[in-house]
Amino acid sequence: MAQSEQEILEGLAEIVNEETGLPTDSVQADKSFTEDLDIDSLSMMTIVVNAEEKFGVRIPDDEVKNLTTVGDAVSFIAKNQG
């Protein structure tokens, strides 16, 4: 069953929290992964892999560079999930 964007945002916040220790409420749609949340490329790849597993989507490597904000990632997952 497809999840709402709010559910995806919450799930993504949990993944980011597990990987980086950032509080889940700091992971908001308008935040940039690198600029605002200070997530490096290695952590980002871990987050992507965990998101793929959690949401049952495939996020190609060449798409990851386009996902600059949390909202970008939420929208991509919402469009591509089961």
C-alpha positions, 0 to 999 in steps of 0.5 A: 500500500502506498504511503502518504508524503507525510508518512514518507517524511516521517520514515525518512526522518527516522532513517536520517536520525539513525544514520546521523543522530539528527533529531527527527523534527529537524528533518523537514521537506524544505531542508537540504541534505548537505547544506542544512542537515550537513549529511555527507555523501557516504551517509547519504548513500546509507540513507538511500539504501535504507529508504529503498528497503523501507519504502520498496523503491529503487533510487538509481545512483544518477537520481540521488544527485537530484535529491538535494532536499528532503522534499525532493526525496519524499516526492521521488519515493511517493511517485515511485513506490509500489 
